[in-house]
Each structure stands twice: as C-alpha cells, then as structure tokens.
Amino acid sequence: MTTHLSRRSVLALSAAGLTALAVPVRAQDFAPGLLYAVGQKFDKSFNEGAFTGAERFKEATGVAYRDYLPASTAQFEQAVAALLRRGVTDLALIGFYYAAPLASLAPRHPAVRFTLVDAVVEAPNVQSVTFKEQEGSFLVGMLAGMASRTGTAGFVGAPELSLLHFSGPTGPH
C-alpha cells in the first residue's frame, strides 16, 4: 500500500504514528520503533521530523518507542535486528535507500509491520509513504525563473538521484 503525503505532513506526524495509522492494534500489542536515515538525528529534515513526531506520539499516548541511528546504510540488518530484539512490532524506516534491503527482509518477519518513508516496497507487511516531489520542484523552478534577471535558472544536485535528473528542451542534463 502506498500513501502520498506532503513532506510537511510527514514532519508533523511521528514515524511511530505513521505505523500506528497503517494497522489498528491494541496498545499492549504495539511497540513502535524508528530507524533513522543515515546522518544526524537533528538534521532539520526527515530525521528530526520523525524524532519530533515520535516524541509527540509518546507524550500523547504514553507508548514509548525504540530508535536507532545508523552510521551507514550497511548497518541496516544490524539495526533492524537490534530493534526487533528490543521488542519492536511496528517499525518506521526513514529513507529511500532502505527499499532494497527491506524488500528482502520484510518477508522474513511477517509479524512486523514496516512503514517505509520515501520509497515503495510491495509486501503485505509494508506500508510505503511517498511524496509528489515534482510539485515542489515545479514551484521552486517557477520561483527561480520569476526571480531571474536573465531568464535563465540553474540547479546543481549533489547526490545521484532520479528525482534530480532534468529533461528539458535540449534533453537530459
């Protein structure tokens, strides 16, 4: 199941709350977990938004969550195993690069409910949350064009992502 939300909505919701919305469960059967994207917890982006939301969820429900901040994507299986040993029943994963490892791991843990943010994995126990990035990109492009004094706007994208590929009148750039 794939859900489209705005990035602002995800930052307002907890990763644990997203998982809770996926499948209604009794509180005693619910032990949420959060696997952050590689980086810093307080990154002014997804990780911080997920942390803030998880804290709000904990305050509102009294249900504690477990979390893990990996140093690299290579720690994926180690992180999931650690969270599952700590009793996690519902696990939110922040980051598109968890899609491939989650696709192979999810079937081995059918009782765990996974929520993957920013990518899609088709599995019965995985909820995928994606965004309409093209809408924000379009608006930023329009603003850049309107602000340009020369009628030209440019963009430098650091990581190699399909989202950052541009195909304009002269072809892909």
N, C-alpha and C positions, 0 to 999 in steps of 0.2 A: 504494500500500500504506500503510495507516495502522496505527501501533503505539500502544497505550495503555501508558504507564508512569507511575509516580508521579513527582511533581516531585523528590522526594528521589533517585530513581534517576537522573534526568537530571543532577542536580547532581553525582552521583558519577561519571557517565560523561563522557568528553570528547565534545565536539561532533565532533571528528575520529573518535573511537572509534565514535560512533553511525553515522557514514558508513561506517566500515570494516565494521560489522556488517551493513549493508544489502546489500552485494555483495562476496563474497570476491574479492580481486585479488592479484596478485603485488606484492611490496614495491616493485620498481623501476617499476611502473606506477601507483603510488599516491602522490599529492601532495595531502594534505589541506589544506583551507582553512576558515576560520571567519569569518563575517560576524556581528558582534555586533549586538544590539539598540541602538537609539539611546539614548545615556546615557553611563554610565561603565563602564569595564571592571571596576572593583572596587565593584560595587553591592550586594553581599550577596544577590544574586538570580541570575537566569539568566546574565547576562554573566560574573560571577565564577565561577559553577559551570562554565560552558563553558570558561573560561580555565584553571581549576584542572584540569579533566579533560583538556584538550588538553595541558597540561604533563605530567600523569601519563602520558598516552599517549606523548608524546615521550620521556620517561625510560624507559618500559618497552620501547619498540620501536626507539628511535634515529631514528625518522622525524620530521623537522621539519615544522611546519605554518606556513602563512601566515595572517595575520589582518588584519582591517580593522575599525576602529571609526568608523562614520559619525557625522557631526554632525546629520544629519536623514534622514528616510526618502527625501527627494528624491535622495539620493546612491546609491540602490540600484543603478542600472545602472552608474554610475561605479565603485562598489565591486566589483561582480561583474566588470566588465571589467578592473579593476586586478588582481584575484586571478587571473583566467584568464591575463592576460599574464605573471603570475609562475609559471605552470605548474600551477595547481591542477586536479586531476582529480576531486576529491570535495569538495563544498562544503556545510558546515552553516550554516544561517541561523537566527538566534535571534530569534523574534518573529512574532506572528500577522500583523502589518501587511505582511510580505513576501509574503503569499499571492497577492494580485492581480498584483503585478509579476512574481513568479516564474512564475505561470501563463502569462504571455505570453513570458517569457524562456526558460524551460526547453526548449521545442521548438526554439529556435534553436541550442541547444547540446546535441544528443542524446548526445554522448560524455561529458558531465559528469554525474556522479551528485550530485544535490542531496538534502539532508536538511533538512526544514523543521520547526522546533520550535514547537509551539503553534498550528498551523493545518493545514488539509488542502488539498493541490493534487493533483488526479488527473492524473498524467502518467507515462509509462513510466520516466523517469529521475528521479522524485521520490519520496522516502520521507518520509512525514508522521508526526510524533510528536505525539500529543495526550494530554490528561490528563482524568481524571474529576473535574473541578473541583467538581462538585456534591457529591461525597463529603466533601471537606474543608470546603466551605461548610456542609453539613449539620451536621458535627461542631462547627464554630465556632458555629453558631446554637444548637445544643443546649447548649453550654457557656455561652453568653451567657444563654440562658433559665434555666439552672440557677443562674447567679450573680446573676440579677436579684432584687432585693428587692421589686419592684413587679409582677413578672410581665410586664414589658414590656422589649423589647430593640430597639435601633435600629442602623442602619448607614448610613453616608454613603460612597458610592462616588464617587471623583473622576473617573475617565475614563468616557466614554460607551461601555460595552461590553455586549454581550448577556448576558454572564455576570453582570453586576451588576444586571440587571433583576429585580425581585421581583414575584411574583404571589401574593398572599395572599388571605385570605377576602374582602377588600374590593376586590380587583382589583389591577392593576399599579400599582406605586409608583415 
